[in-house]
């Protein structure tokens, strides 16, 4: 059974949550249940609203797209900045203008339906809303950060080695970004660094006062961070469609067999200004 959920401006008009809509479809047809949404469920539904946490998606401005391959404008570091008047004062004067392509790809997450849960639509809906959608947000973080088309896969994002403490590396990157005519708007850091090197030291208040948003995720290793002008340097390409469906998971998804449910969104990443991002890494560490 396939159901459709209406939307307006990427927000659901239905009073039912994605989990409730799927639970109704599953109760009617547990072997073929599917719900399709014409909005992106990681944006429209926030199961962590009572404990806010910035995802990688939240760092980016969103652009609605209707095709799988999008041609975008971009700027890259020029090969001969010495030939450009005042490039020493304004580094961006030597940037080279160009175009490239960005891809919209499916991002998926999976759960298995526990024994007995299918007989309780209310419990199944809560399980989908609070476990499957959380896993989907994690998969989205992974794709946007280290996936095939993620930020850290972009070959023109510069590496910035630091010696000393983690904060020194972050602030050096912030300075480099502003010396390029941009603003250090966001950071992606590992939770370990957030709690052991940033929290409780006053630095978070300073960063917040300057409008810097921090996304905590395991997708960057401890000691490493991606610092950038996320607001201007990149765009989230949002196809505005999602689904939750019963499906056969790929081998290795689960250790045991059982009915599985897949949530899927379609997104891409347009990096217009790789010059406005720095990968902060401890000196000598491989990436």
Residue frames as qw, qx, qy, qz and C-alpha x, y, z in Angstrom:
[[0.000, 0.890, 0.457, 0.000, 0.00, 0.00, 0.00],
 [0.430, 0.128, 0.014, 0.894, 1.34, 3.44, -0.93],
 [0.099, -0.875, -0.430, 0.197, 0.14, 6.66, 0.67],
 [0.404, 0.474, 0.052, 0.781, 1.05, 10.24, -0.23],
 [0.317, -0.683, -0.394, 0.527, 1.48, 13.14, 2.18],
 [0.294, 0.848, 0.222, 0.382, 0.81, 16.65, 0.95],
 [0.539, -0.375, -0.157, 0.738, 3.06, 19.61, 1.75],
 [0.208, 0.937, 0.174, 0.220, 3.39, 23.36, 1.40],
 [0.123, 0.867, -0.370, 0.310, 6.77, 25.07, 1.33],
 [0.483, 0.318, -0.759, 0.301, 8.61, 22.00, 2.68],
 [0.245, -0.157, 0.676, -0.677, 6.29, 21.69, 5.71],
 [0.093, -0.256, -0.950, -0.153, 3.68, 18.95, 6.12],
 [0.412, -0.265, -0.096, -0.866, 0.04, 19.95, 6.07],
 [0.717, -0.280, -0.620, -0.154, -1.06, 16.64, 7.58],
 [0.481, -0.701, 0.290, -0.441, -1.58, 16.63, 11.34],
 [0.979, -0.181, 0.082, 0.044, -0.10, 13.13, 11.37],
 [0.283, -0.733, 0.559, 0.265, 3.64, 12.62, 11.81],
 [0.472, 0.470, -0.684, -0.297, 5.67, 10.60, 9.27],
 [0.015, -0.149, 0.963, -0.224, 5.65, 7.71, 11.73],
 [0.492, 0.287, 0.583, -0.580, 1.87, 7.84, 12.17],
 [0.627, 0.522, -0.218, -0.535, 1.32, 7.90, 8.41],
 [0.361, 0.385, -0.841, -0.119, 3.62, 4.92, 7.93],
 [0.223, -0.032, 0.885, -0.408, 2.07, 2.99, 10.82],
 [0.641, 0.372, 0.297, -0.603, -1.35, 3.33, 9.16],
 [0.622, 0.520, -0.469, -0.350, 0.04, 2.04, 5.86],
 [0.142, 0.345, -0.918, 0.134, 1.88, -0.80, 7.61],
 [0.458, 0.080, 0.713, -0.525, -1.26, -1.90, 9.45],
 [0.719, 0.464, 0.072, -0.513, -3.10, -2.10, 6.11],
 [0.882, 0.441, -0.161, 0.037, -0.31, -3.88, 4.19],
 [0.590, -0.716, 0.339, 0.157, 2.75, -4.96, 6.23],
 [0.795, 0.025, 0.437, 0.421, 4.53, -6.49, 3.22],
 [0.455, 0.457, 0.369, 0.669, 4.32, -3.52, 0.85],
 [0.173, -0.897, -0.328, 0.239, 3.68, -0.45, 3.02],
 [0.486, 0.120, 0.130, 0.856, 5.07, 2.79, 1.63],
 [0.013, -0.905, -0.336, 0.261, 4.44, 6.47, 2.35],
 [0.526, 0.317, 0.191, 0.766, 5.72, 9.15, 0.00],
 [0.182, -0.808, -0.271, 0.491, 6.17, 12.77, 1.02],
 [0.498, 0.678, 0.176, 0.512, 6.63, 15.81, -1.18],
 [0.159, -0.915, 0.274, -0.250, 8.83, 17.44, 1.42],
 [0.547, 0.373, -0.671, 0.333, 12.11, 16.40, 3.03],
 [0.719, -0.575, -0.367, -0.134, 11.34, 14.68, 6.31],
 [0.663, -0.169, -0.314, 0.659, 14.69, 15.50, 7.96],
 [0.104, 0.232, -0.017, 0.967, 13.83, 19.19, 7.57],
 [0.449, -0.433, -0.296, -0.723, 10.11, 19.13, 8.30],
 [0.819, -0.494, -0.235, -0.171, 10.13, 16.80, 11.30],
 [0.209, 0.610, -0.580, 0.498, 12.50, 17.32, 14.23],
 [0.796, -0.390, -0.463, -0.035, 12.37, 14.53, 16.82],
 [0.604, -0.143, -0.374, 0.689, 15.12, 16.32, 18.78],
 [0.031, -0.738, -0.186, -0.648, 13.17, 19.58, 19.15],
 [0.620, -0.767, -0.101, -0.127, 13.21, 19.24, 22.95],
 [0.672, -0.541, 0.279, 0.422, 17.01, 18.83, 22.93],
 [0.519, 0.842, -0.056, -0.135, 18.16, 21.01, 20.04],
 [0.646, -0.355, 0.491, 0.465, 21.23, 19.97, 18.10],
 [0.358, 0.742, -0.260, -0.504, 22.61, 21.55, 14.96],
 [0.855, 0.156, 0.455, 0.193, 22.94, 19.09, 12.09],
 [0.398, -0.154, 0.457, 0.780, 25.13, 19.65, 9.04],
 [0.138, 0.615, 0.647, 0.430, 21.95, 20.45, 7.10],
 [0.225, -0.887, -0.361, 0.179, 21.23, 23.24, 9.60],
 [0.421, -0.522, 0.191, 0.717, 24.51, 24.97, 8.70],
 [0.257, 0.053, 0.626, 0.735, 23.53, 25.29, 5.04],
 [0.448, 0.374, 0.064, -0.809, 21.08, 27.38, 3.11],
 [0.539, 0.210, 0.815, 0.038, 18.70, 25.25, 1.09],
 [0.297, 0.377, -0.385, -0.788, 17.84, 25.44, -2.60],
 [0.755, 0.254, 0.528, -0.294, 14.92, 23.48, -4.06],
 [0.086, 0.418, -0.716, -0.553, 15.84, 21.56, -7.22],
 [0.817, 0.257, 0.225, -0.465, 13.86, 19.47, -9.67],
 [0.780, 0.498, -0.378, -0.037, 16.67, 17.67, -11.51],
 [0.927, -0.318, -0.018, 0.200, 19.31, 15.15, -10.43],
 [0.662, 0.002, 0.088, 0.744, 22.30, 16.99, -11.93],
 [0.019, -0.967, -0.220, 0.128, 22.65, 20.71, -11.28],
 [0.597, 0.403, -0.034, 0.693, 25.17, 23.04, -12.95],
 [0.400, -0.861, -0.217, 0.229, 26.53, 25.54, -10.45],
 [0.308, 0.847, -0.248, 0.355, 28.92, 28.48, -10.43],
 [0.833, -0.443, -0.101, 0.316, 32.13, 28.21, -8.43],
 [0.149, 0.911, -0.348, 0.162, 35.35, 29.99, -7.57],
 [0.938, -0.163, -0.079, 0.297, 38.74, 28.40, -7.00],
 [0.416, -0.754, 0.227, 0.454, 42.19, 29.60, -6.04],
 [0.592, 0.788, -0.154, -0.069, 44.05, 31.02, -9.02],
 [0.923, 0.020, -0.014, 0.383, 47.42, 29.62, -10.04],
 [0.516, 0.252, -0.034, 0.818, 49.17, 33.00, -10.40],
 [0.237, -0.861, -0.419, 0.164, 47.93, 35.40, -7.69],
 [0.436, -0.466, 0.106, 0.763, 51.07, 37.52, -8.18],
 [0.219, 0.218, 0.544, 0.780, 49.71, 38.60, -11.56],
 [0.175, -0.739, -0.591, -0.272, 46.56, 40.10, -10.04],
 [0.066, 0.516, -0.175, 0.836, 46.51, 43.67, -8.79],
 [0.400, -0.446, 0.362, -0.714, 46.03, 43.89, -4.99],
 [0.826, -0.124, -0.522, -0.172, 45.75, 40.12, -4.54],
 [0.431, 0.105, -0.659, 0.607, 47.98, 40.51, -1.48],
 [0.237, -0.093, 0.348, -0.902, 45.36, 42.75, 0.11],
 [0.750, 0.137, 0.205, -0.613, 42.30, 40.92, -1.23],
 [0.347, -0.222, 0.895, 0.170, 43.06, 37.24, -1.79],
 [0.568, 0.469, 0.655, -0.173, 39.74, 36.70, -3.53],
 [0.328, 0.777, -0.191, -0.501, 40.84, 39.03, -6.33],
 [0.092, 0.488, -0.813, -0.305, 42.96, 36.17, -7.69],
 [0.595, 0.124, 0.759, -0.234, 40.20, 33.55, -7.56],
 [0.082, 0.106, -0.747, -0.651, 39.27, 31.88, -10.81],
 [0.623, 0.190, 0.259, -0.713, 35.61, 31.79, -11.88],
 [0.181, 0.144, -0.905, -0.357, 34.06, 28.65, -13.29],
 [0.780, -0.110, -0.004, -0.616, 31.20, 26.18, -13.28],
 [0.039, 0.209, -0.974, 0.073, 30.85, 22.60, -12.18],
 [0.627, -0.254, -0.536, -0.505, 28.14, 20.04, -11.54],
 [0.282, -0.242, 0.723, -0.582, 26.49, 18.87, -8.34],
 [0.416, -0.111, -0.851, -0.300, 24.51, 15.64, -7.93],
 [0.634, -0.295, 0.251, -0.670, 21.32, 14.95, -6.03],
 [0.390, 0.162, -0.906, 0.012, 21.52, 11.48, -4.48],
 [0.734, -0.487, -0.340, -0.329, 19.30, 9.28, -2.31],
 [0.026, 0.425, -0.710, 0.561, 20.21, 9.16, 1.38],
 [0.758, -0.269, -0.489, -0.338, 18.83, 6.16, 3.25],
 [0.170, -0.382, 0.746, -0.518, 18.54, 4.81, 6.78],
 [0.640, -0.113, -0.707, -0.278, 17.14, 1.50, 8.04],
 [0.405, -0.323, 0.649, -0.557, 15.52, -0.05, 11.09],
 [0.326, -0.117, -0.924, -0.163, 14.08, -3.48, 11.81],
 [0.579, -0.437, -0.096, -0.682, 10.57, -3.71, 13.25],
 [0.119, -0.283, 0.858, -0.411, 10.80, -5.42, 16.67],
 [0.268, -0.255, -0.918, -0.141, 8.63, -8.47, 17.29],
 [0.163, -0.598, -0.725, 0.299, 5.14, -7.51, 18.42],
 [0.076, -0.404, -0.075, 0.909, 5.45, -3.82, 17.59],
 [0.105, -0.102, -0.631, -0.762, 3.49, -4.15, 14.35],
 [0.263, -0.536, -0.797, -0.088, 0.37, -4.93, 16.40],
 [0.250, -0.743, -0.368, 0.500, 0.54, -1.55, 18.15],
 [0.437, 0.708, 0.263, 0.489, 0.23, 1.31, 15.61],
 [0.225, -0.967, 0.034, -0.118, 0.89, 3.98, 18.25],
 [0.677, -0.569, 0.367, 0.287, 4.11, 2.34, 19.40],
 [0.720, 0.262, 0.416, 0.489, 5.19, 1.69, 15.81],
 [0.238, 0.896, 0.170, 0.334, 4.64, 5.35, 14.92],
 [0.395, -0.891, 0.220, 0.033, 6.77, 6.51, 17.85],
 [0.786, -0.237, 0.433, 0.372, 9.48, 4.01, 16.90],
 [0.595, 0.538, 0.349, 0.486, 9.58, 5.31, 13.31],
 [0.030, 0.958, 0.071, 0.276, 9.54, 8.97, 14.36],
 [0.401, -0.858, 0.310, -0.084, 12.14, 8.65, 17.08],
 [0.715, -0.342, 0.540, 0.284, 14.46, 5.93, 15.81],
 [0.678, 0.413, 0.461, 0.398, 14.26, 5.75, 12.03],
 [0.234, 0.931, 0.120, 0.252, 14.24, 9.52, 11.54],
 [0.432, -0.827, 0.328, 0.146, 17.13, 9.95, 13.96],
 [0.721, -0.130, 0.551, 0.399, 19.10, 7.39, 11.96],
 [0.522, 0.695, 0.364, 0.334, 18.15, 9.24, 8.78],
 [0.064, -0.992, 0.098, -0.040, 19.51, 12.49, 10.23],
 [0.604, -0.561, 0.492, 0.278, 22.75, 10.64, 11.03],
 [0.697, 0.262, 0.539, 0.394, 22.93, 9.26, 7.48],
 [0.289, 0.916, 0.192, 0.203, 22.35, 12.78, 6.18],
 [0.338, -0.878, 0.307, 0.143, 25.22, 14.10, 8.33],
 [0.705, -0.233, 0.570, 0.353, 27.43, 11.34, 6.94],
 [0.606, 0.546, 0.457, 0.355, 26.57, 12.00, 3.29],
 [0.139, 0.974, 0.076, 0.161, 26.96, 15.78, 3.55],
 [0.387, -0.832, 0.384, 0.101, 30.27, 15.47, 5.40],
 [0.308, -0.486, 0.778, 0.252, 32.17, 12.40, 4.19],
 [0.768, 0.385, 0.496, -0.130, 29.88, 10.87, 1.55],
 [0.666, 0.250, 0.451, 0.538, 30.89, 10.53, -2.07],
 [0.219, 0.681, 0.257, 0.649, 29.78, 14.12, -2.74],
 [0.494, -0.782, -0.320, 0.204, 30.34, 15.45, 0.79],
 [0.017, -0.988, 0.152, -0.030, 32.26, 18.50, 1.84],
 [0.513, -0.645, 0.537, 0.182, 35.36, 16.60, 2.92],
 [0.764, 0.208, 0.532, 0.299, 35.53, 14.90, -0.50],
 [0.382, 0.920, 0.086, 0.021, 35.91, 18.24, -2.27],
 [0.824, 0.081, -0.007, 0.561, 39.47, 18.35, -3.57],
 [0.284, 0.614, -0.009, 0.736, 39.72, 22.16, -3.43],
 [0.543, -0.810, -0.058, -0.212, 39.02, 22.53, 0.29],
 [0.364, 0.634, -0.549, 0.405, 42.38, 23.37, 1.85],
 [0.797, -0.369, -0.421, 0.229, 43.91, 21.53, 4.76],
 [0.049, -0.823, 0.284, -0.490, 45.16, 23.63, 7.67],
 [0.750, -0.091, -0.557, 0.344, 47.65, 21.86, 9.94],
 [0.294, -0.834, 0.149, -0.442, 47.90, 23.12, 13.50],
 [0.570, 0.092, -0.663, 0.476, 50.31, 22.53, 16.35],
 [0.105, -0.147, 0.481, -0.858, 49.23, 22.93, 19.94],
 [0.314, 0.268, 0.771, -0.485, 45.66, 22.84, 21.15],
 [0.272, 0.491, 0.788, 0.254, 42.49, 22.28, 19.18],
 [0.057, 0.886, 0.345, -0.304, 41.16, 25.78, 19.80],
 [0.202, -0.613, 0.378, 0.664, 44.27, 27.28, 18.20],
 [0.258, 0.090, 0.809, 0.520, 43.50, 25.34, 15.04],
 [0.140, 0.720, 0.679, 0.015, 39.88, 26.52, 14.99],
 [0.055, -0.890, -0.122, 0.437, 40.73, 30.17, 15.51],
 [0.273, -0.395, 0.560, 0.675, 43.49, 30.03, 12.89],
 [0.229, 0.360, 0.806, 0.411, 40.94, 28.76, 10.38],
 [0.040, 0.856, 0.478, -0.195, 38.50, 31.53, 11.36],
 [0.169, -0.743, 0.201, 0.615, 41.22, 34.09, 10.70],
 [0.285, -0.110, 0.731, 0.610, 42.12, 32.53, 7.34],
 [0.196, 0.606, 0.750, 0.178, 38.48, 32.66, 6.26],
 [0.007, -0.921, -0.259, 0.291, 38.14, 36.31, 7.16],
 [0.260, -0.573, 0.433, 0.645, 41.43, 37.11, 5.43],
 [0.245, 0.162, 0.802, 0.520, 39.70, 35.69, 2.33],
 [0.235, -0.082, -0.182, -0.951, 36.86, 38.20, 2.62],
 [0.573, -0.332, -0.658, -0.358, 34.34, 35.81, 4.16],
 [0.472, -0.520, 0.362, -0.612, 32.93, 34.99, 7.61],
 [0.206, 0.113, -0.959, 0.156, 33.58, 31.88, 9.69],
 [0.588, -0.235, -0.110, -0.766, 29.91, 31.04, 9.99],
 [0.921, -0.216, 0.022, -0.323, 30.04, 27.39, 11.05],
 [0.008, -0.537, 0.840, -0.083, 32.07, 24.45, 12.28],
 [0.925, -0.076, -0.286, -0.239, 31.74, 20.68, 12.15],
 [0.027, -0.584, 0.731, -0.351, 33.48, 19.11, 15.13],
 [0.563, -0.104, -0.819, 0.040, 33.60, 15.75, 16.86],
 [0.582, -0.718, -0.240, -0.295, 31.55, 15.62, 20.11],
 [0.797, -0.317, -0.227, 0.462, 34.71, 14.73, 22.05],
 [0.401, 0.186, -0.019, 0.897, 36.37, 17.99, 21.04],
 [0.259, -0.654, -0.272, -0.657, 33.20, 19.96, 21.71],
 [0.703, -0.661, -0.224, -0.138, 32.95, 18.75, 25.30],
 [0.810, -0.373, -0.058, 0.450, 36.63, 18.47, 26.22],
 [0.507, 0.013, 0.140, 0.850, 38.12, 21.45, 24.34],
 [0.025, -0.430, -0.288, -0.855, 35.30, 23.98, 23.88],
 [0.525, -0.664, -0.433, -0.309, 32.57, 23.53, 26.52],
 [0.669, -0.672, -0.232, 0.218, 33.06, 25.20, 29.90],
 [0.611, -0.143, 0.056, 0.776, 35.84, 27.53, 28.74],
 [0.064, 0.716, 0.156, -0.678, 33.85, 30.59, 27.68],
 [0.120, -0.233, 0.628, 0.733, 34.76, 30.08, 24.03],
 [0.121, 0.459, 0.849, 0.233, 31.29, 28.83, 23.08],
 [0.011, 0.832, 0.403, -0.382, 29.75, 32.11, 24.26],
 [0.117, -0.602, 0.330, 0.718, 32.30, 34.06, 22.22],
 [0.136, 0.027, 0.820, 0.555, 31.60, 31.99, 19.10],
 [0.077, 0.636, 0.768, -0.009, 27.84, 32.27, 19.60],
 [0.035, -0.791, -0.171, 0.587, 28.11, 36.05, 19.99],
 [0.008, -0.489, 0.521, 0.700, 29.77, 36.11, 16.57],
 [0.747, 0.351, -0.025, -0.564, 27.04, 34.00, 14.99],
 [0.257, 0.400, -0.868, -0.145, 29.15, 30.85, 14.64],
 [0.884, -0.115, 0.075, -0.446, 27.08, 27.66, 14.58],
 [0.066, -0.463, 0.884, -0.029, 28.60, 24.33, 15.60],
 [0.894, 0.037, -0.229, -0.384, 27.48, 20.93, 14.37],
 [0.392, -0.480, 0.772, -0.140, 28.64, 18.03, 16.51],
 [0.922, 0.245, -0.087, -0.287, 29.03, 14.78, 14.61],
 [0.764, -0.353, 0.506, 0.186, 31.15, 11.64, 14.63],
 [0.781, 0.574, 0.201, 0.142, 31.74, 12.10, 10.91],
 [0.335, 0.789, -0.392, 0.336, 34.93, 14.05, 11.62],
 [0.783, -0.131, -0.502, 0.343, 37.57, 12.36, 13.80],
 [0.487, -0.825, -0.140, 0.248, 38.61, 13.84, 17.16],
 [0.488, -0.473, 0.242, 0.693, 41.13, 16.65, 16.74],
 [0.219, 0.155, 0.593, 0.759, 39.80, 17.46, 13.27],
 [0.225, 0.657, 0.480, -0.537, 37.23, 20.08, 12.26],
 [0.329, 0.444, 0.511, 0.658, 35.77, 21.65, 9.16],
 [0.082, -0.639, -0.284, 0.710, 35.49, 25.42, 9.54],
 [0.274, 0.241, 0.574, 0.734, 33.85, 27.53, 6.88],
 [0.307, 0.215, 0.064, -0.925, 31.46, 30.15, 5.63],
 [0.241, 0.256, 0.935, 0.051, 28.66, 27.63, 5.24],
 [0.305, 0.692, 0.439, -0.485, 26.04, 30.31, 4.63],
 [0.351, 0.790, -0.203, -0.460, 27.76, 31.68, 1.52],
 [0.060, -0.538, 0.789, 0.290, 30.15, 28.93, 0.45],
 [0.033, -0.037, -0.979, -0.200, 27.74, 26.06, -0.17],
 [0.605, -0.034, -0.015, -0.795, 24.09, 25.18, -0.71],
 [0.406, 0.059, 0.896, -0.171, 22.01, 22.16, 0.23],
 [0.375, 0.087, -0.567, -0.729, 20.23, 20.99, -2.93],
 [0.385, 0.112, 0.772, -0.493, 16.87, 19.71, -1.74],
 [0.134, -0.107, -0.796, -0.580, 14.69, 17.70, -4.14],
 [0.466, -0.072, 0.225, -0.853, 11.73, 17.98, -1.77],
 [0.847, -0.038, -0.337, -0.410, 10.72, 14.34, -1.81],
 [0.179, -0.402, 0.832, -0.339, 11.03, 11.54, 0.73],
 [0.786, -0.113, -0.457, -0.400, 9.65, 8.10, 1.48],
 [0.377, -0.360, 0.778, -0.351, 9.32, 5.54, 4.26],
 [0.812, 0.197, -0.335, -0.435, 8.78, 1.99, 3.04],
 [0.853, -0.248, 0.459, -0.019, 9.12, -1.67, 3.76],
 [0.583, 0.699, -0.400, -0.105, 12.12, -2.92, 1.77],
 [0.961, -0.072, -0.082, 0.252, 14.88, -5.52, 1.61],
 [0.252, -0.911, 0.270, 0.183, 18.03, -4.07, 3.21],
 [0.550, 0.652, -0.520, 0.038, 21.45, -4.41, 1.56],
 [0.884, -0.115, -0.391, 0.230, 23.64, -7.27, 2.85],
 [0.526, 0.058, -0.397, 0.750, 25.40, -6.36, 6.08],
 [0.224, -0.582, -0.064, -0.779, 22.79, -3.83, 7.21],
 [0.687, -0.492, 0.243, -0.476, 21.63, -6.03, 10.12],
 [0.087, -0.409, 0.902, -0.104, 23.08, -9.04, 11.89],
 [0.327, 0.206, 0.903, -0.185, 19.77, -10.93, 11.83],
 [0.059, -0.306, -0.679, -0.665, 16.83, -11.26, 9.45],
 [0.019, 0.561, 0.665, -0.492, 13.52, -9.54, 10.03],
 [0.264, 0.821, 0.453, 0.226, 11.08, -7.03, 8.54],
 [0.442, -0.242, 0.011, 0.864, 12.97, -3.84, 7.67],
 [0.181, 0.911, 0.365, -0.061, 11.87, -0.28, 7.01],
 [0.541, 0.082, 0.168, 0.820, 13.81, 2.27, 4.94],
 [0.060, 0.908, 0.237, -0.341, 13.57, 6.07, 5.11],
 [0.601, 0.173, 0.365, 0.690, 14.91, 8.01, 2.14],
 [0.110, 0.889, 0.109, -0.431, 15.49, 11.64, 1.20],
 [0.708, 0.447, 0.259, 0.482, 17.02, 13.09, -1.98],
 [0.193, -0.949, 0.045, 0.244, 19.67, 15.76, -1.53],
 [0.757, 0.393, -0.025, 0.521, 22.86, 17.14, -2.99],
 [0.448, -0.725, -0.035, 0.522, 25.59, 19.60, -2.08],
 [0.508, 0.765, 0.094, 0.384, 26.67, 22.56, -4.19],
 [0.586, -0.547, -0.015, 0.598, 30.07, 23.90, -3.11],
 [0.379, 0.899, 0.139, 0.170, 30.34, 27.31, -4.73],
 [0.078, 0.871, -0.377, 0.304, 33.31, 28.59, -2.70],
 [0.915, -0.163, -0.283, 0.236, 35.67, 25.83, -1.55],
 [0.395, 0.460, -0.278, 0.745, 38.07, 28.70, -0.86],
 [0.364, -0.568, 0.160, -0.721, 35.89, 29.60, 2.14],
 [0.919, -0.354, -0.033, -0.170, 36.43, 26.29, 3.98],
 [0.196, 0.625, -0.723, 0.217, 39.39, 24.85, 5.86],
 [0.910, -0.218, -0.350, -0.042, 39.90, 21.33, 7.16],
 [0.212, -0.775, 0.486, -0.343, 41.66, 21.74, 10.50],
 [0.956, -0.001, -0.288, 0.054, 43.96, 18.79, 11.24],
 [0.611, -0.715, 0.283, 0.187, 46.69, 18.14, 13.84],
 [0.286, 0.766, -0.545, -0.186, 50.09, 18.46, 12.18],
 [0.016, -0.387, 0.921, 0.030, 51.33, 15.09, 10.97],
 [0.555, 0.183, 0.728, -0.358, 47.94, 13.38, 11.05],
 [0.044, 0.050, 0.789, 0.611, 46.73, 11.65, 7.90],
 [0.496, 0.295, 0.298, -0.760, 43.24, 12.41, 6.56]]
